[in-house]
Amino acid sequence: MPLALEIDYDRGLPVYRQIYEAVTTALASGALARDEQLPTIHELAQRLEINPNTVARAYRELEQDGHIVAHRGRGTFPAANRPPAADRDGVLRSLYDKIIVEAARHGIGAAEVIRYFRKVRT
């Protein structure tokens, strides 16, 4: 399976959201090709030993957000088009917020995080 995914119950993030993030990360990194079929709901639920409804919720949200497309009888595939810019802004804002919160947990301020990103960008 091209979708590498492990559930971390201590992470404090709902399981369906961990699946959502794993799929979007795989798409963004190229680990999941645009023409590659995702595991079926039941396959992924069985592999992760979770309720199929949890996978169905993740897939439903991924489809609503324009990341995947379900074709009845053929399977679920990455969407051909990227999400609209407004959605991308929301994703970036969410990522920023998560990074700042996580950095604060380690005693790192927002300014230091921004300086670091500017440094590694060049």
N, C-alpha and C positions, 0 to 999 in steps of 0.2 A: 504494500500500500504506500502510495506517495505521501500520505498525510501522517506525519509523525506527531503523535499526540499522547500526552500523559496527563492524567488528572491529578491535581494537587489539592487535596481536601483541606490542607492547612493554609492555603493561600488567601482565604477569605473572599474568593470570587466564585459566584455560582458556576456550577459545572457547565451549563449551557453557554455561559459567557466565555469560559475557557475554550470551548469548542469553537465559538465564533472567532475568538482571537487567533486560535491556531490556524483556522482556514484563511483568515485575512493575512496573517503573517506568511503563510505558505504561498499565497498568491503574490504578495508584494515581493517576496524574495526570489520568486521563480521556482521554488521547490514544487509547486503545483502548477503544471503547464495549463494554458488556457483551453486545451482540447482534452485534458485528462479528466476522466470521470471520478467523482467523489465516491467514497463508500456509501452504500445504501444506509438508510436509517438503522435498519436491523443489524447489518454487518458492524457498523460502528458501535452501536449499543452493546452488542455481544462482545466485541473486542475490548471495550472499556468497562464492561460489566456494570452498565448503568441502564436505567429505564429508557426504552425507545422514545418516550415522550420528551425526554430531555434533549435528545439529538434532534427530534422533530422541531422543537422550539428553536434551537440554534439554527437549523437549516431554514426555518421560516423567517427568522430575523435576517439571516444572510441574504435571502431572496428579496425580502422587502427593502433592504438597503442596497440592492443592485449588485451584490457580489457574486451570486450564483443564480442559475436558472434550472428549474426542474422540467424535464421533458417526460411526460407520461409514457411509460413503457420503455424508455431509453435510458433514464437515469438522470443524475444531477451533475451539472457541469459548471465551471466558472463562467461568469457572464462575459460576453464579448467586449462590452464597454466598461470603462471605469466609472465609479460613482461621480455624480455632478460635483462641481467645485464647492458648492455649499456644504455638501456632505464631507468633502475632504477637509474643509476648514473645521468642521465639527470633530473629525477624527484627530486632526492636529491639536486642537484645543484639549481634547480628552487625553492625548498622549502627554502634552505639556503638563497638565494638571497631575497626572500620575507620576511623572518624573519629579516634579517639585515636591509632591507629598513624600515620595520614597526618599528623595535626597534629604528632606527635613528630618526624617526618621534617623538618618545617619549624621545629623549635625551639619549638613551642607546646605548653604543658602542658594537662593535662586540665581543671584548674580554669579556665583562660582560655577553653577551648572551651565549658564549661558556662556561664560568665558571658556569653559571646557569644550563646549560644542563648537565654538568659533575656532578654537585651537586645532581640534581634530579634523575640522572641515578642510583646512588648508594642507 
